[in-house]
């Protein structure tokens, strides 16, 4: 609100076009809170843009360059940390799926053993049905991952 009033007063003074280009109108998108803090694992972070008012600097060009260099360095480090977390998560999920398939196979073997030990036909049929179900789970898991 204050910026908009100040900009309107500046426009009434009829500044040169370079000044108006430097101090642009504020839009709602410029004031949006960065989702990086609240949703650090969200998709589409590569297309985030720095609002124009963060890029202006009344200091010398060398100071401006240092500030922007630091900004981009920090953003690169954040992106690298996200990549590292995602890589680790991928490895964990792959191992978890391998362990899940192994557990399905173990359940199949356990029910096959029970089927072989069963004396009654009903128990044997149920154990075979369970073994088949766990074998199907294992096959689906291997196919999917």
Backbone torsions as a table, in degrees:
resi	resn	phi	psi	omega
1	UNK	NA	-46.3	179.5
2	UNK	-64.9	-41.2	-179.9
3	UNK	-62.2	-43.4	-178.9
4	UNK	-62.2	-40.7	177.4
5	UNK	-64.1	-44.3	-179.7
6	UNK	-63.4	-40.3	-179.7
7	UNK	-67.1	-39.6	178.1
8	UNK	-63.0	-41.3	177.6
9	UNK	-64.1	-40.4	179.0
10	UNK	-63.6	-39.6	179.8
11	UNK	-65.5	-34.5	177.9
12	UNK	-66.0	-24.8	177.8
13	UNK	-81.4	-4.2	178.1
14	UNK	54.8	66.1	178.2
15	UNK	-73.5	171.7	178.4
16	UNK	-71.4	166.2	-175.7
17	UNK	-65.7	-30.2	178.0
18	UNK	-63.1	-40.4	179.2
19	UNK	-66.6	-43.0	178.4
20	UNK	-65.1	-34.4	177.5
21	UNK	-67.8	-38.6	-180.0
22	UNK	-66.9	-44.7	-178.6
23	UNK	-104.4	86.5	-175.5
24	UNK	-79.5	171.0	173.9
25	UNK	-70.7	144.0	175.3
26	UNK	-84.3	132.9	175.9
27	UNK	-112.6	162.9	-179.9
28	UNK	-59.9	-35.7	179.6
29	UNK	-63.3	-32.0	180.0
30	UNK	-67.1	-27.8	-175.0
31	UNK	-99.6	4.1	-179.5
32	UNK	-66.1	140.7	178.8
33	UNK	-72.7	137.1	179.3
34	UNK	-63.7	128.7	179.0
35	UNK	-75.9	-8.8	-177.7
36	UNK	-60.5	-33.1	-179.1
37	UNK	-78.2	-43.6	-175.5
38	UNK	-86.0	-26.9	-178.3
39	UNK	-136.1	73.0	-172.1
40	UNK	-69.2	-18.2	-179.7
41	UNK	-105.6	18.1	-177.9
42	UNK	-71.0	160.5	178.3
43	UNK	-82.7	154.2	171.8
44	UNK	85.5	18.6	-178.4
45	UNK	-70.8	-21.7	-179.1
46	UNK	-66.3	-19.9	-179.2
47	UNK	-96.6	3.7	177.9
48	UNK	-62.7	143.8	179.7
49	UNK	-124.3	145.9	177.0
50	UNK	-78.5	129.1	179.9
51	UNK	-58.3	147.3	-173.8
52	UNK	-57.3	-35.3	-174.5
53	UNK	-71.2	-15.5	174.5
54	UNK	-79.4	-18.3	-177.6
55	UNK	-91.1	-11.0	179.3
56	UNK	-89.4	151.3	-178.5
57	UNK	-155.8	128.1	179.7
58	UNK	-82.5	-5.7	179.5
59	UNK	-77.0	-179.1	-179.3
60	UNK	-67.4	162.7	179.9
61	UNK	-59.7	-36.0	-179.2
62	UNK	-66.0	-40.1	177.6
63	UNK	-67.7	-39.2	178.5
64	UNK	-61.7	-44.3	179.8
65	UNK	-63.5	-40.7	178.6
66	UNK	-64.1	-41.6	179.6
67	UNK	-63.9	-45.8	179.9
68	UNK	-66.7	-38.0	177.1
69	UNK	-59.8	-44.6	179.2
70	UNK	-64.0	-40.5	178.7
71	UNK	-60.2	-49.1	-178.7
72	UNK	-69.0	-33.3	176.9
73	UNK	-63.3	-45.1	179.1
74	UNK	-64.3	-42.9	178.2
75	UNK	-63.5	-38.3	177.6
76	UNK	-63.4	-42.6	179.6
77	UNK	-64.0	-39.1	177.0
78	UNK	-63.8	-43.0	179.1
79	UNK	-63.8	-40.3	178.0
80	UNK	-63.4	-42.0	178.9
81	UNK	-63.0	-41.0	176.8
82	UNK	-62.3	-44.5	179.2
83	UNK	-60.4	-44.2	179.6
84	UNK	-62.3	-41.9	178.4
85	UNK	-63.8	-43.2	-179.8
86	UNK	-65.9	-38.5	177.8
87	UNK	-63.2	-43.8	178.2
88	UNK	-63.9	-42.2	179.0
89	UNK	-62.5	-40.3	178.0
90	UNK	-60.8	-46.2	178.3
91	UNK	-60.0	-43.3	-179.8
92	UNK	-62.9	-44.5	-179.8
93	UNK	-63.9	-40.2	178.3
94	UNK	-62.6	-42.7	177.7
95	UNK	-66.3	-41.3	179.1
96	UNK	-61.6	-38.9	178.9
97	UNK	-68.5	-37.8	176.2
98	UNK	-61.8	-44.6	179.4
99	UNK	-64.8	-36.9	179.5
100	UNK	-64.6	-45.7	178.6
101	UNK	-62.0	-41.5	177.5
102	UNK	-62.0	-37.9	179.0
103	UNK	-66.9	-40.4	176.0
104	UNK	-59.9	-44.5	179.4
105	UNK	-63.3	-38.8	177.7
106	UNK	-64.0	-41.2	177.9
107	UNK	-63.6	-39.3	177.3
108	UNK	-60.3	-47.6	179.5
109	UNK	-61.2	-40.6	179.6
110	UNK	-62.0	-43.2	-179.6
111	UNK	-72.8	-31.2	175.0
112	UNK	-65.4	-40.8	177.6
113	UNK	-63.0	-42.6	178.7
114	UNK	-63.8	-37.4	178.4
115	UNK	-62.9	-42.2	179.5
116	UNK	-67.7	-28.3	-178.8
117	UNK	-87.8	-12.4	-175.6
118	UNK	-70.6	139.5	177.8
119	UNK	-96.6	-41.6	-178.3
120	UNK	-82.6	143.7	-179.1
121	UNK	-63.7	-37.6	179.9
122	UNK	-63.9	-43.5	178.0
123	UNK	-64.2	-41.8	-179.8
124	UNK	-63.2	-43.3	-179.5
125	UNK	-63.4	-42.6	179.7
126	UNK	-64.4	-42.8	-179.5
127	UNK	-64.3	-39.8	177.5
128	UNK	-64.6	-40.1	178.0
129	UNK	-62.4	-43.6	178.8
130	UNK	-64.5	-43.6	179.4
131	UNK	-60.8	-42.5	179.0
132	UNK	-63.2	-42.6	-179.3
133	UNK	-61.1	-45.3	-179.0
134	UNK	-68.7	-32.8	176.4
135	UNK	-65.7	-39.2	177.3
136	UNK	-64.7	-43.0	176.9
137	UNK	-58.2	-45.2	-179.6
138	UNK	-63.4	-43.0	-179.9
139	UNK	-64.0	-43.2	177.3
140	UNK	-63.0	-42.0	179.2
141	UNK	-63.7	-41.8	178.7
142	UNK	-66.8	-37.5	179.9
143	UNK	-69.7	-39.2	-176.9
144	UNK	-76.9	-25.5	-175.8
145	UNK	-130.6	NA	NA
